Amino acid sequence: GCGTGAVRVTGGAGDLAVTAMPYPAGAPEQRPDRMQHRDRADVFAGIADASVWVLDSRQRKWTVIPVPDAVAANTAGDGTVLVLR
């Protein structure tokens, strides 16, 4: 993962826009190593230290959900997140 958050890159050749999406203030220090998502999805999910991290890149919003025994997380479309415990 990135040290300060994520970036969203939109546009095409010669017209790229980069938007920073910093981690939320007060979020746990342990961050996900990787984020999972469905092809062409705007929502990403990852696991770190007993929490599921969800990033809605379209809304530029992070959500951290306590899930102590999560072993995998992914998105299922329409903002739905699946967590395997």
Protein Blocks (a to p, Z undefined) as FASTA:
>chain_A
ZZkbccddeddehiaccddddddehiafbdcfbdcddehiabdcddeehiacdddfknop
acddddfkbcbdcdebjhiacddZZ
